[in-house]
Amino acid sequence: MPTIKKTIEKVEGFANLSKGWRFGKGDAIDQEKRFFAVRLLEYASQYEITRANVFALADGGLLISFYIGKHTLDLTLEADGTLTTAEDFEDEQVSFLDKLCLTDAYDKIWEFNQNTLESSIQTTTNQNSEDLRVLLFPRHQATTAFPSFRPVVQLKPVEQSVSTFQITIHNLQECRQSSGMSR
């Protein structure tokens, strides 16, 4: 999975695609769609999304994929000017929406980041709860398997921290205008 920077370079390379680029049938990717794709990639990088890829579609659309761990967000900038989104976890699709406004892509990227962050925190918390249970009740587990064995348990300090970055947008219209995408 390429970095955001490499993916932006790939988008810019689509300017060289001409009509018929895919076995005589591919449409060129228009400049506005390429520009919007770059803006989305830059927006995603603000949320520390570091991996993405982009694919030119034969009908003139673009598919942008963002990756965080086992989570994938696919944003398809359709040839008709609409947006289709799909979100996957591992190999299972968890969300699919089509015929959205292109500017809804910003919200989908934000939601993707938040959902992935929440999932990560929940997983970490569950794992730490299991570790804590083992530390609190080690004798029970040991005596079940070996009744005469009495282990000496040394507790080790565990450091846990979660970093979050929060951006407050006071005026969504102003944000869209500054990114070049006003409704």
Backbone as a ProteinNet text record, in pm:
[ID]
protein_1_A
[PRIMARY]
MPTIKKTIEKVEGFANLSKGWRFGKGDAIDQEKRFFAVRLLEYASQYEITRANVFALADGGLLISFYIGKHTLDLTLEADGTLTTAEDFEDEQVSFLDKLCLTDAYDKIWEFNQNTLESSIQTTTNQNSEDLRVLLFPRHQATTAFPSFRPVVQLKPVEQSVSTFQITIHNLQECRQSSGMSR
[TERTIARY]
83.1	0	88.1	71.4	153.9	119.7	212.7	190.4	97.7	49.5	-36	40.3	166.6	247.1	258.3	287.5	299	164.3	56.8	-76.2	-111.3	-73.6	-96.5	-19.1	104.3	182.7	113.7	54.8	-16.3	-137.7	-212	-327.5	-281.8	-174.5	-123.8	-80.7	-34.1	3.6	-114.8	-235.7	-355.1	-385.4	-320.1	-338.3	-292.3	-203	-149.4	-237.2	-342.9	-431.8	-518.6	-523.4	-607.6	-723.4	-818.5	-934.2	-885.7	-939.5	-901.8	-783.5	-743.8	-625.6	-640.7	-762.3	-781.9	-841.1	-753.9	-794	-892.6	-869.2	-951.6	-1080.4	-1106.8	-1234.9	-1224.4	-1109.4	-1098.1	-1116.5	-1195	-1211.1	-1101.1	-1064.3	-965	-1024.4	-938.5	-982	-972.6	-1087	-1085.3	-1009	-963.8	-879.2	-950.5	-1078	-1152.6	-1156.6	-1175.8	-1181.3	-1043.9	-937.5	-801.9	-771.9	-810.3	-788.9	-862.1	-987.1	-1066.4	-1004.1	-954.1	-889.1	-766.9	-688.6	-570.7	-615	-721.9	-772.5	-816.2	-882.5	-925.8	-806.2	-704.5	-584.6	-515.1	-505.4	-444.9	-529	-660.4	-750.2	-730.5	-722.6	-703.4	-571.2	-469.5	-339	-343.1	-437.2	-453.2	-495.5	-560.1	-605.6	-507.9	-388.2	-282	-314.9	-397.6	-416.3	-296.2	-213.4	-85.7	-80.5	-176.2	-174	-298.9	-277.6	-388.9	-344.7	-440.4	-411.4	-524.3	-499.3	-599.9	-594	-711.2	-721.3	-810.2	-764.2	-845.2	-947	-1070.1	-1175.2	-1198.2	-1235.2	-1249.6	-1356.3	-1454.1	-1560.8	-1524.9	-1401.9	-1358.9	-1367.4	-1406.7	-1413.5	-1280.8	-1274.8	-1156.3	-1198.7	-1123.5	-1144.3	-1027.1	-1057.6	-955	-977.4	-873.8	-882.3	-790.5	-844.5	-768	-757.7	-641.7	-617.3	-568.5	-632.7	-584.5	-594.9	-480.9	-482.3	-560.8	-661.2	-743.6	-868.6	-877	-991.9	-958.7	-1056.9	-1041.2	-1163.3	-1140.2	-1247.4	-1224.2	-1322.7	-1316.6	-1412.1	-1359.2	-1440.2	-1430.7	-1543.1	-1543.9	-1603.6	-1521.9	-1568.9	-1623.1	-1753.9	-1818	-1810	-1820.4	-1815.3	-1932.3	-2046.3	-2164	-2159.7	-2049.4	-2034	-2084.5	-2123.5	-2168	-2055.7	-2081.5	-1984.6	-2044.8	-1965.5	-2002.9	-1898.4	-1944.3	-1851.1	-1872.9	-1765.2	-1771	-1664.5	-1701.6	-1606.2	-1598.3	-1475.3	-1451.9	-1368.8	-1394.7	-1308.7	-1266.5	-1134.8	-1077.1	-1136.5	-1205.7	-1262.1	-1413.6	-1469.8	-1614.9	-1656.2	-1751.8	-1802	-1897.7	-1872.6	-1955.7	-2044.2	-2018.6	-2097.1	-2087	-2199.3	-2200.8	-2307.4	-2268.4	-2361.8	-2328.2	-2431.3	-2405.2	-2492.7	-2464.1	-2535.9	-2525.3	-2410.2	-2386.7	-2327	-2333.8	-2268.2	-2117.2	-2037.9	-1892.4	-1836.5	-1891.7	-1838.1	-1867	-1956.3	-1979	-1854.5	-1761.8	-1638	-1560	-1562	-1491.3	-1548.2	-1681.5	-1745.6	-1712.2	-1708.4	-1679.3	-1536.4	-1442.3	-1303.7	-1296.4	-1363.6	-1364.2	-1426.1	-1542.3	-1608.9	-1520.2	-1454.8	-1365.9	-1255.3	-1195.2	-1089.3	-1143.1	-1258.3	-1316.5	-1354.6	-1418.9	-1459.4	-1338.4	-1234.2	-1113	-1045.5	-1041.9	-983.2	-1061	-1194.8	-1277.8	-1257.7	-1249.4	-1227.6	-1092.9	-992.2	-858.5	-857.2	-923	-928.2	-1002.7	-1114.4	-1193	-1112.3	-1043.1	-961.5	-851.1	-783.4	-676.6	-731.5	-846.1	-907	-944.3	-1003.2	-1039.8	-916.8	-810.3	-688.2	-629.1	-628.5	-574.2	-660.9	-791.8	-880	-846.2	-819.9	-781.1	-648.1	-552.9	-423.9	-442.3	-529.4	-553.6	-618	-711.9	-776.7	-673.3	-580.7	-475.2	-387.7	-357.2	-273	-344.9	-475.3	-548.8	-579.4	-596.2	-635.3	-538.6	-407.7	-314.3	-319.6	-345.3	-344.7	-457.1	-574.7	-688.6	-655.5	-594.4	-561.1	-455.8	-357.4	-250.5	-300.5	-382.7	-427.7	-527.5	-594.2	-686.8	-610.1	-500.8	-422.8	-330.2	-266.9	-171	-203.3	-288.6	-333.9	-221.6	-112.6	-7.6	92.6	82.3	176.4	129.5	216.8	185.8	286.3	249.3	344.9	366.2	482.1	511.1	487.6	397.4	360.9	423.3	495.5	552.3	473.8	416	340.2	435.9	413.7	496.1	408.4	463.4	383.2	356.2	234.6	195	160.1	219.3	192.5	94.3	-9.7	-109.6	-140.1	-142	-180.1	-248.8	-333.1	-404.2	-389.1	-345.2	-333	-446.8	-512.2	-615.8	-588.1	-625.8	-610.8	-749.7	-788.9	-922.7	-913.2	-982.6	-986.6	-1129.8	-1147.1	-1280.5	-1301.7	-1405.2	-1440.8	-1565.2	-1551.6	-1663.4	-1759.4	-1710	-1794	-1763.6	-1852.8	-1829.8	-1820.4	-1903.4	-1899.8	-1763.3	-1709.7	-1577.6	-1470.3	-1482.1	-1386.7	-1390.9	-1512.2	-1525.9	-1471.3	-1496.4	-1445.9	-1293.9	-1234.7	-1088.9	-1024.2	-1099.1	-1044.2	-1075.4	-1147.7	-1178.1	-1304.2	-1381.4	-1500.2	-1622.7	-1679.4	-1801.5	-1921	-2031.4	-2152.7	-2217.4
-117.6	0	124.6	205.7	326.3	429.3	519.2	631	732.1	826.6	932.8	1009.8	1040.6	1116.8	1042.7	913.5	834	825.7	819.1	811.1	941.9	1054.2	1183.9	1190.5	1142.5	1138.7	1052.2	942.3	853.3	924.6	998.7	1074.6	1174.7	1245.8	1345.4	1280.6	1156.5	1083	1048.6	1046.9	1017	1127.5	1242.8	1351	1306.5	1208.1	1160.4	1055.8	1011.5	912.6	981	922.5	979.5	884.2	930.6	847.9	719.3	607.9	478.3	414	463.9	413.4	269.2	220.1	82.1	-0.9	-61.3	-147.5	-77.7	50.8	127.5	181.4	154.1	194.7	292.7	316.9	401.4	548.5	616.4	761.1	830.7	949.2	1028.9	1072.3	1090.4	1137	1289.1	1356.7	1502.7	1567.8	1689.8	1762.4	1787.6	1820.5	1848.6	1726.2	1609.8	1486.2	1455.9	1477.3	1455.7	1553.8	1679	1781.5	1743.8	1699.9	1662.1	1542.1	1445.6	1327.6	1369	1461.5	1510.3	1578.8	1659.6	1726.9	1624.2	1516.7	1412.9	1343.2	1316.2	1251.3	1341.4	1469.5	1563.8	1575.4	1575	1580.9	1458.1	1340.9	1216.4	1218.8	1277.8	1281.1	1365.6	1459	1538.2	1450.4	1339.2	1246.5	1131.1	1150.4	1050.6	919.7	928.1	813.9	818.4	716.2	721.8	633.3	543.6	451	467.9	475.8	491.1	441.5	424.9	390.8	447.3	463.9	518.5	441.4	425.6	350.7	427.8	440.3	502.5	400	443.5	355.2	383.2	282.1	294.5	396.2	421.1	515.5	660.4	685	820.4	850.6	753.7	771.6	738.8	762.9	730.6	654.4	552.7	478.4	509.8	567.2	599.1	507.1	436.1	345.3	395.3	399.7	437.8	315.7	299.2	181	220.3	161.5	170.9	30.2	-32.9	-170.3	-261	-328.5	-420.5	-352.7	-221.1	-143.8	-80.1	-78.2	-14.9	71.1	191.2	278.5	302.8	267.5	292.2	405.5	508.9	620.1	619.2	602.3	602.8	733.7	812.9	936.1	893.4	879.1	823.8	920.9	867.3	948.6	1047.2	1011.2	1098.8	1208.7	1218.9	1324.7	1289.3	1164.1	1121.1	1045	1010.9	939.4	807.4	701.4	572.2	538.4	492.3	457.1	312.8	247.9	112.5	104.3	46.4	28.2	-119.9	-169.7	-311.2	-326.4	-434.6	-476.6	-618.5	-638.5	-763.8	-788.9	-897.7	-925.1	-909.5	-841.6	-828	-682.8	-660.2	-525	-488.7	-374.6	-332.1	-212.9	-148.8	-32.1	-11.7	29	61.9	168.1	279.4	386.2	436.5	465.7	520.5	642.8	709.6	830.5	943.8	955.5	1063.4	1184.2	1298.4	1419.2	1402.5	1452.6	1436.9	1491.6	1601.8	1660.3	1574.1	1475.9	1381.8	1297.4	1296.6	1219.1	1265.9	1396.4	1447.9	1386.5	1380.9	1321.9	1173.9	1102.2	958.6	933.1	1016.7	1001.7	1026.4	1130.3	1160.7	1045	995	882.8	758.3	733.2	617	625.7	741.6	760.8	741.8	800.6	789.8	645.4	576.8	437.7	347.8	371.1	291	318.3	444.8	482.2	418.8	426.5	366.1	215.8	152.7	7.9	-27.8	52.4	28.4	43.7	146.4	168.5	54.3	11.7	-96.8	-226.1	-257.1	-378.2	-373.3	-259.1	-244.3	-259.7	-199.5	-210	-354	-424.4	-564.5	-649.9	-627.7	-705	-676	-550	-514.9	-570.5	-579.7	-639.8	-786.3	-855.7	-996.6	-1010.1	-923.3	-927.1	-903.3	-809.4	-777.5	-896.3	-963.6	-1079.7	-1186.9	-1209.5	-1308.6	-1266.2	-1136.6	-1089.1	-1095.4	-1070.2	-1069.8	-1210	-1304.3	-1438.8	-1546	-1527.2	-1626.7	-1757.4	-1749.5	-1869.9	-1963.9	-1906.4	-1988.9	-2069.4	-2003.7	-2073.1	-2179.9	-2150.5	-2247.3	-2364.9	-2339	-2447.9	-2538.2	-2489.2	-2574.9	-2683.4	-2645.9	-2743.3	-2824.3	-2758.1	-2823.5	-2783.7	-2860.2	-2820.1	-2799.4	-2869.7	-2854.9	-2744.8	-2687.7	-2585.2	-2447.7	-2371.3	-2236	-2139.5	-2075.8	-1988.7	-1857.1	-1800.5	-1666.9	-1573.2	-1480.9	-1391.1	-1255.4	-1209.3	-1075.3	-986.3	-882.4	-789.6	-691.4	-668.6	-570.3	-451.2	-332.3	-215.4	-214.3	-178.9	-171.9	-27.5	22.1	159.8	158.5	237.2	244.7	390.9	427.7	563.6	563.5	660.4	676.7	821.7	842.4	978.2	1003.5	1114	1151.7	1292.7	1317.6	1449.6	1494.8	1608.3	1655.6	1790.6	1802.2	1928	1978.6	2101.4	2158.3	2248.3	2219.8	2302.7	2380.1	2510.4	2592.8	2622.6	2627.5	2663.2	2567	2470.3	2367.6	2428.2	2527.8	2591.2	2655.9	2722.6	2785	2679.4	2566.6	2456.8	2406.5	2387.7	2337.4	2437.8	2566.4	2667.8	2672.4	2660.2	2665.6	2543.8	2433.6	2313.5	2310.4	2412.1	2417.1	2342.3	2297	2217.4	2277.3	2381.4	2436.2	2375.7	2363.7	2303.1	2396.3
0	0	0	-100.4	-109.7	-2.1	18.7	110.4	43.5	121.3	67	-41.1	-14.8	-111.1	-244.4	-239.4	-363	-434.7	-357.8	-418	-487.6	-428.1	-493	-624.5	-624.8	-748.7	-853.8	-810.5	-902.9	-963.6	-880	-929.5	-1034.7	-1005.3	-1100	-1231	-1224.5	-1345.1	-1433.9	-1377.2	-1457	-1557.5	-1544.5	-1641.4	-1780	-1784.6	-1912.3	-1979.4	-1912.3	-1973.3	-2078.6	-2195.2	-2300.3	-2328.3	-2404.2	-2437.8	-2504.6	-2458.8	-2513.2	-2443.6	-2326.4	-2255.7	-2211.5	-2195.9	-2149.4	-2262.9	-2339.1	-2450.4	-2543.5	-2565.6	-2657.3	-2597.7	-2471.7	-2413.6	-2297.2	-2243.9	-2124.5	-2153.8	-2069.2	-2080.4	-2001	-2046.1	-1973.6	-1839.4	-1740	-1608.2	-1608.4	-1590.2	-1601.4	-1485.7	-1512.3	-1417.5	-1284.9	-1289.4	-1166.3	-1074.7	-1132.8	-1053.3	-992.5	-1069.7	-1017.1	-903.8	-922.2	-819.9	-691.2	-704.7	-587.5	-516.6	-592.8	-533.4	-451	-502.6	-428.6	-299.4	-305.6	-185.2	-80.1	-123.9	-29.6	34.1	-44.4	9	110.8	80.2	174.5	301.6	286.2	402.1	491	430.4	506.7	582.4	523.1	589.6	717.2	727.4	850	967.2	937.6	1041.3	1059.2	1012.8	1023.1	951.9	848.9	759.9	666.4	669.8	598.1	474.2	457.9	344.4	259.4	129.1	35.4	-101.4	-188.6	-327.3	-411.5	-538.9	-628.9	-760.4	-821.3	-946	-1042.5	-1166.7	-1270.8	-1318.9	-1336.1	-1385.4	-1533.2	-1607.2	-1752.2	-1792.3	-1704.7	-1739	-1706	-1660	-1625.8	-1477.5	-1398.6	-1253.7	-1187.6	-1058.2	-978.6	-853.6	-818.2	-694	-602.1	-485	-386.1	-266.9	-226.6	-112	-1.3	121.2	240	330.1	394.3	476.3	615.6	716.5	854.5	910.9	931.9	982.5	890.4	944.5	866.2	810.5	827.3	779.6	644.9	555.5	424.7	396	346.7	300	151.9	69.6	-74.3	-108.1	-171.3	-220.6	-372.2	-438.7	-584.7	-632.2	-699.9	-762.7	-898.2	-906.3	-1025.7	-1142.9	-1263.2	-1384.1	-1389.9	-1328.4	-1331.5	-1225.3	-1150	-1050.9	-912.4	-891.3	-758.6	-689	-563.8	-481.1	-435.8	-441.6	-384.6	-279.7	-162	-55.2	-13.2	23.2	79.3	187.4	300.7	410	442.2	452.6	481	607.2	679.3	789.4	757.1	749.4	700.6	562.2	540	407.4	404	502.9	511.8	493.6	402.9	381.6	494.7	558	670.2	635.9	521.6	483.3	332.7	271	128.5	105.7	44.4	10.5	-128.9	-208.6	-341.4	-366.7	-476.5	-518.3	-415.8	-350.6	-254.6	-326	-261	-309.4	-290.2	-382.8	-372.4	-241.4	-193.5	-70.5	52.4	40.1	150.9	177.2	83.6	100	222.4	249.2	366.9	495.3	503	621	633.5	521.2	525.1	573.4	531.7	577.7	727.7	775.9	918.9	997.1	950.6	1018.2	1018.1	905.8	894.2	999	1011.1	1109.7	1251.5	1281.7	1415.7	1448.3	1353.1	1375.8	1397	1320.8	1333.8	1466.9	1507.4	1636.2	1750.7	1745.6	1850.7	1856.6	1739.9	1734.3	1795.5	1767	1820.8	1972.1	2022.9	2167.6	2234.7	2174.6	2233	2235.2	2126.5	2120.5	2225.5	2236.1	2334.6	2475.5	2501.3	2634	2665	2568.8	2591.1	2617	2541.3	2561.3	2698.9	2738.5	2869.4	2981.6	2961.6	3061.8	3079.9	2969	2977.3	3051.6	3021	3089.7	3238.7	3272.7	3412.6	3484	3417.1	3477.5	3509.7	3419.3	3442.6	3559.6	3568.2	3677.6	3812.1	3811.9	3937.8	3989.4	3897.2	3938.1	3888.1	3902	3849.6	3927.4	4055	4138.1	4096.6	4067.7	4027.8	3902	3803.9	3679.8	3703.8	3784	3808.3	3891.2	3992	4079.4	4009.9	3906.6	3833.7	3760.3	3696.8	3620.3	3710.2	3807.4	3896.4	4040.3	4109.2	4243	4344.2	4334.3	4435.2	4400.5	4280.9	4236.8	4284.1	4349.9	4396.8	4333.7	4223.3	4155.2	4229.7	4209.1	4258.7	4140.8	4157.9	4048.9	4074.1	3975.4	3984.2	3890	3944.3	3862.2	3797.1	3670.8	3601.3	3564.8	3574.1	3539	3388.6	3352.7	3212.3	3182.5	3077.8	3039.3	2924	2934.7	2828.9	2803.3	2677.6	2645	2510.1	2489.7	2364.3	2323.8	2202.1	2151.5	2054.5	2069.2	1973.8	1926.9	1805.5	1748.5	1708.2	1755	1728.5	1659.9	1550.7	1478.3	1485.8	1526.4	1534.4	1414.2	1341	1226.8	1268.2	1275.5	1320.6	1206.3	1085.7	973.3	859.3	836.3	735.1	595.6	567.6	436	412.5	515.8	504.7	479.2	546.1	527.6	384	333.5	195.7	94.7	119.4	27.9	29.8	148.2	157.5	93.6	85.8	22.5	-126.4	-173.7	-316.1	-353.4	-256.9	-286.3	-217.3	-272.2	-213.5	-284.6	-213.8	-273.3	-370.1
[MASK]
+++++++++++++++++++++++++++++++++++++++++++++++++++++++++++++++++++++++++++++++++++++++++++++++++++++++++++++++++++++++++++++++++++++++++++++++++++++++++++++++++++++++++++++++++++++++

